[in-house]
Amino acid sequence: MTYQIINDNCLNVLQNKLIKHNIDLAFLDPPFNQNKEYAYHNDNMNEDKYWSMMTDVCKLVFDLTNNGGAIYFMQREKNTEYVLACLRKTGWFLQNLIIWKKKTSAVPVAGKYGKHYQIIAYATKGEKAKTFNRLRIEPPLPPNYKYQRENGVFLTDVWDDIRELTSGYYAGNEAIRKENGERFHKQQTPLALLVRIILSSSKVGDWILDPFAGTGTTLCVSYQLQRNSIGIEIDPINTELMKKRLDVIREEDLIQKYYKDYICTENLSEIWGSECEVQSETKLIQPLMFKS
Ligand SMILES: C[S@@+](CC[C@H](N)C(=O)[O-])C[C@H]1O[C@@H](n2cnc3c(N)ncnc32)[C@H](O)[C@@H]1O
């Protein structure tokens, strides 16, 4: 399996057709334009400009995607209408609006309900997905249930079992840290989220694109699931980290621990790729520390 890391603005790369492979699955986790600190990106853009840029990215990714290929576009819930419009305008067919319910307490907001989820719009190029593996999970039984389920349940569009990497102690060891203990990247996505997306919407050997790759979570999971991947990241410091993260997989980044969560899924070993091979391919394991 190969992975390619590109340090550039994703619009440049996509507009200039620098990607030579057709894509089967794209994951978009852009900055949400909420005035967060990014070294190489203005996260406080005029709304129209921001959504025009997102529309361009969605269109360029669409053009690069194989028929039936998928896009997963993550955003904060207040932008749902823009995300849906952006996908519709650029030709994508909406399959699900996934609710990723957070594990930590809701963010209180005056005058309305507290915020407790993020959205992930899942859409395909054409009405029929080229690949959609119906995963089965085993959520805890509700208290009034008498009998254990025999075979889990199909995954739905509400995901409440994946913990976000918050800035607090919950971030645990999965969050990459600087030497002073601060998180390297405040928006690092949990591996478990990418495991779910990649298992659902791709096959072994497929090509996966992340135009806003950050710390490279998508590439790290794709590699271990035997998919090829391309990550584009504008910030050279993040890009360097991504290279190191992929070059030497940390113990915290190993994804074998999630295999059992999907054990009731038909053909899981085929969807996952050979377990043994992945383990033997896994390179040296060591902690990843960065100077502050
Ligand atoms: C929300 S973060 C992605 C985090 C990522 N999912 C992870 O697990 O680390 C968005 C990333 O997009 C990068 N970025 C912003 N504008 C970009 C652009 N035009 N092209 C490529 N990368 C960009 C930022 O530097 C940031 O690292």
The ligand as an ORCA input file, in Angstrom:
! r2SCAN-3c Opt
* xyz 0 1
  C      -9.594     20.374     11.088
  S      -7.953     20.170     10.629
  C      -7.882     18.483     10.090
  C      -7.488     17.535     11.183
  C      -7.298     16.128     10.707
  N      -8.565     15.504     10.406
  C      -6.517     15.308     11.719
  O      -6.970     14.213     12.108
  O      -5.470     15.757     12.136
  C      -7.856     21.050      9.135
  C      -6.472     21.118      8.525
  O      -6.571     21.707      7.225
  C      -5.400     22.489      6.997
  N      -5.749     23.423      5.914
  C      -6.398     24.597      5.998
  N      -6.586     25.134      4.780
  C      -6.041     24.273      3.888
  C      -5.933     24.250      2.471
  N      -6.427     25.224      1.711
  N      -5.302     23.202      1.887
  C      -4.790     22.184      2.630
  N      -4.864     22.166      3.990
  C      -5.495     23.171      4.609
  C      -5.104     23.112      8.340
  O      -3.741     23.494      8.434
  C      -5.494     21.969      9.302
  O      -4.378     21.205      9.668
*
